[in-house]
C-alpha cells in the first residue's frame, strides 16, 4: 500500500516552501546549457563547424570585459531582488501576521525570479572563466557570449515581472483569495487520497475496539514537543498490521504536542513496544503548522487577517468583510469535497488505525465564532456574516450542518440586539437575520 497524499502532496509542499530549491535547479539547468554551448564553441574553434552570422564576434579581451560587466550587473540586481523580497516578507509579517510568511516564501513567481537571476549570473561567470588561450590562438566562446546577452534580456523581462508580481501579491484581497484557493486545493488533494486504507470491514466493530482501548489500551508518548504536521496513515497501517494491533490517534494534524504527551493508544497492550519503535515513521512534527493535512490552519489564516483588520488599532472593516466572503466560499466548496476518513483498514479489511477527524460543524464554529466575537457592535460585519451563512446554507443540504449554521445566525442576532447601539442598525441586521431564517424555513 502507498499513501499517495503524503508521498506526493505533502513532500512537494515541503520542497516548495523555501527559497533555495528552484534557484538550485535553475543553476543546474543553466550549467548544462553552458556545457552544450561550450561544446559547440569548441567545435567551431577547431574549425569543424561555422557559427551562424547572428553570433557575436570579438577578441578575448573584449569578451572578458563584456562578461565581467554583465555578471556584475546581474549580481547587483540579485541584491535588489533579495532586498525587495525581504521587505515584502516584513510587510506580510506586520500586516497579515507571521503565519502568512510561508505563503510568500512558497510563491513560485518569487522563486523563479530569484532563480533566473542567480542562474544567469552563474552562466556569465562560467563563460568568463572559459575564455583563455588555445592551440589556435585565444579561445573565445562566441555562442556562449551570445547566450549571455539573451539571458540578460530575459532578466530584464523577469525583473519587470517581479516588480509587478510583488506589487500585486502584497495586496490584501489577492492574498486572501490565494489563501482560500490553497485551502480548496489541499482539500481536493486529501479527497483524492481518502480511499486509501478504506475497504470492506472485517473483525471487531469500531465501538468494540474503542471499548477495548478504554479498558486496556497501552499509551505511546511523544518524545519531543512540536506541532503535529502530518500523519502518515499508510505507514501506520503497515506498522499496525505487522504487529497485529490497532492504533488509536487522539490528535489531528495541527495540534501541539508536549514531550511526554500521549500521541497514540495501542491495543492489544503487548503490541505497544513494537509499534512504538516505528511510530516516528508515521508522524511528522515540527515547529509550525502546515496545510498538508491541517485544513483548519488555512481557515485560521483567514480568521487571523480578519481579526487584525477588526482590531481597534487598524479598524479596517472592508478587509474583515473580504475575509468573511472568502471563508463562505471555502465552506461552500469544501462541503462537497471534504470526506475525512476516521477508520483505516488493512488489505484484509481489519481496522488498524482509528484517527481523530474534525467534522464540518467544527470548521463552521472555528471560522464564525472568533470573527463574531471580534465584531461586537459592528453591524456591517454582522450583516456580511449573515450573508455568508445564507450562502453556505443554500448549497448544503445536510440538516446537521445547517443546524450549526443556524446557531451561528442566532448568535449573531443576539450580539446585534445586545451590542449595536443604533436602532436603525439593529433593524438592518435583524432584517437580514429574518431573511436567513425565512430561507431556512422554505428549504425545510
C-alpha positions, 0 to 999 in steps of 0.5 A: 500500500502507498499513501499517495497524499503524503508521498506526493502532496505533502513532500512537494509542499515541503520542497516548495516552501523555501527559497533555495530549491528552484534557484538550485535547479535553475543553476543546474539547468543553466550549467548544462546549457553552458556545457552544450554551448561550450561544446559547440564553441569548441567545435567551431574553434577547431574549425569543424563547424561555422557559427551562424552570422547572428553570433557575436564576434570579438577578441578575448579581451573584449569578451572578458570585459563584456562578461565581467560587466554583465555578471556584475550587473546581474549580481547587483540586481540579485541584491535588489531582488533579495532586498525587495523580497525581504521587505515584502516578507516584513510587510506580510509579517506586520500586516497579515501576521507571521503565519502568512510568511510561508505563503510568500516564501512558497510563491513560485513567481518569487522563486523563479525570479530569484532563480533566473537571476542567480542562474544567469549570473552563474552562466556569465561567470562560467563563460568568463572563466572559459575564455583563455588561450588555445592551440589556435590562438585565444579561445573565445566562446562566441555562442556562449557570449551570445547566450549571455546577452539573451539571458540578460534580456530575459532578466530584464523581462523577469525583473519587470515581472517581479516588480509587478508580481510583488506589487500585486501579491502584497495586496490584501484581497489577492492574498486572501483569495490565494489563501482560500484557493490553497485551502480548496486545493489541499482539500481536493488533494486529501479527497483524492487520497481518502480511499486509501486504507478504506475497504470492506470491514472485517473483525471487531466493530469500531465501538468494540475496539474503542471499548477495548482501548478504554479498558486496556489500551497501552499509551505511546508518548511523544518524545519531543514537543512540536506541532503535529504536521502530518500523519502518515496513515499508510505507514501506520497501517503497515506498522499496525498490521505487522504487529497485529494491533490497532492504533488509536490517534487522539490528535489531528494534524495541527495540534501541539504536542508536549514531550511526554504527551500521549500521541497514540493508544495501542491495543492489544497492550503487548503490541505497544513496544513494537509499534512504538519503535516505528511510530516516528515513521508515521508522524511528522512534527515540527515547529509550525503548522502546515496545510498538508493535512491541517485544513483548519490552519488555512481557515485560521489564516483567514480568521487571523487577517480578519481579526487584525483588520477588526482590531481597534488599532487598524479598524479596517472593516472592508478587509474583515468583510473580504475575509468573511466572503472568502471563508463562505466560499471555502465552506461552500466548496469544501462541503462537497469535497471534504470526506475525512476518513476516521477508520483505516483498514488493512488489505484484509479489511481489519481496522488498524488505525482509528484517527481523530477527524474534525467534522464540518460543524467544527470548521463552521464554529472555528471560522464564525465564532472568533470573527463574531466575537471580534465584531461586537457592535459592528453591524456591517460585519454582522450583516456580511456574516449573515450573508455568508451563512445564507450562502453556505446554507443554500448549497448544503443540504445536510440538516446537521450542518445547517443546524450549526449554521443556524446557531451561528445566525442566532448568535449573531442576532443576539450580539446585534440586539445586545451590542449595536447601539443604533436602532436603525442598525439593529433593524438592518441586521435583524432584517437580514437575520429574518431573511436567513431564517425565512430561507431556512424555513422554505428549504425545510 
